[in-house]
Amino acid sequence: MSHHARRKISTLMAVAAASAGVLVAPGAAAASPSGPQVPAAVLAPPQVSGTSVTLTWTDQSPDEEEFWVFRRNAAGGPFSYVVSVGSTSTPGTGAAYSVVDTIPAGTRQCYAVTTYIVFGRAGEEFSNEQCTSALPRLPVPAAGPGGFHTVDVPGPPPEQNAIRGIDPSGVIGRDGLAVFASSTHGASRHLRITHCRDEACTSVSAISLDTLGETGYAPAMAIGGDGLPVVAYASFDASFGSTHTKYDLKVAKCTSVTCGSGGSRFVDRASTVRRGIALAIGPDGFPLISYLDEPSDTQPAQVKVIHCLDHSCQNKRESVVDTVGTGDRSGTAITVLPTGLALVAYTDGTPHGDLKVARCHNSDCSASTAVTVDAAGTSGRQPSITVGRDGLAIIAHERTDPDGKVVVSRCVNVLCTATTNSVLDTTGSLGATPSIAIGADGFPVVAYSHPAGPSLRVARCENVACTAATRSTVETSAGLGWLRPSVLVAPDGRPVVGYWRESEAALRVVDCGNVLCRPPFG
């Protein structure tokens, strides 16, 4: 190592250790440096896009050879070295420089710039300090007409699939219209795909995409990187043999935006997959599927992740991220963070009953770290997960304590080493099955069922962490039955909720007329 390099490293260490005392506290006005009275540079306010921060400064030093950029958390603490930028204006001043830094999602960071001169001074000329600001509030979408529409109603008996719309999972397609995957039930169970023909979903086109045996259980839908819908679900195969189990994981891939046709394939025939299926799309555009492998209710279950290596999951890699106990282990949820890696939420079953998350360390999730984030002892049932515009994951789930609660757990950092847990509603019983999405105003919106009535409720969070929310009762009817709502955000910025209406044995869609989804609409 050259003398120059050794000196630079030792100087960096010294500057980093001393710099916390050189600059003013975060949020205070810019101050002159403690060394020379001419600052090294004038640092402009950072420009933030997601987790990228663009820093721009103007050279004020007449003899620098490099600029060093330092960063610290806005909550305080010492500065740490980020990067050096070679000077192109050593003998002059007034030149503009810029560099892009990547910060932990959802954090505020503060920056300063100093100069470095080979065999001369270093760290004596600090710029002013500049901090990233909080995310600005987005505008609230304007109110619209809204309304309720019962769609894909089965014909008169003895139609083969007498019940439609069970356990819907919906997404907004590339065409800006909602599409739902659900299950039928009657003489046999099929995977049903329902595509809305307009934003309000006043009419639909629908097909049974997979009719092989008893299929379509617990569907989860997403839009792949090719712009076409893809569904993961469970299939009961009566021809149980030594090569596979009765409940197998399948993937169906649509061949058009409206999903008027498609194909399906088995992706895990060695596991017993009856529930807990969730689906996200990785940065490669291919499906990531989380699910539970449950040999029986009395045996431990494995939380698994399949990384599909193509759009239809013809090729895949399978990983086990955790093993959970017996008891109430009703689901998994998966999302992809701004880092490009997945985060899986689930309950760990008996004896703990806590909400856990597994952080994947690679694209296949073959390496992961599992942590407990809500240790209430009855947490994590029916999880639903998304990522806020601050880059942090947020999970809606049930606590199955005596009175039953809908809880929102927001990760405190991108690694989700802990969460802030807020009770959204007290349901009085189990079966809330919450579904969460991020509204056009940047705040989470949660749809869930409530036994009073029974009713469909929507809670619109009043901040990104959902520590406060406004609840609305969307529909109350004895005909609702057991709900499992799926909430989406339409291109106009207002929520859309799909759910099963028992009295009509059909899929029902509410086009919310306002961000609160509070009737009357229009």
Buried (B, 14 or more C-beta within 10 A) or exposed (E): EEEEEEBBEEBBEEBBEEBBEBBBEBEEEBBEBEBBEEBBBBBBEBEBEEBEBEBBBBBBBEBBBBBBBBBBBBEEEEBEBBBBBEBEBBEEBEBEBEBEBEBBBBBBBBBBBBBBBEEEBBBBBBBBBBBBEEBEEEEBBEBBEBBBBBBBBBEEEEEBBBBBBBBBBBBBBBEEBBBBBBBBBBEBBBBBBBBBEEBBBEEBBBBBBBBBBBBBBBBBBBBBBBBBBBBBBBBBBEEEEEEBBBBBBBBBBBEEBBBBEBEBEBBBBEBBBBBBBBBBBBBBBBBBBBBBBBEEEEEBBBBBBBBBBBBBBEEBBBBBBBEBBBBBBBBBBBBBBBBEBBBBBBBBBEEBBBBBBBBBEBBBBBEBBBBBBBEBEBBBBBBBBBBBBBBBBBBBBBBBEEEBBBBBBBBBBBBBEBBBBBEBBEBEBBBBBBBBBBBBBBBBBBBBBBEEBBBBBBBBBBBBBBEEBBBBBBBEEEEBBEBBBBBBBBEBBBBBBBBBBBEBBBBBBBBBBBBBBBBEBE
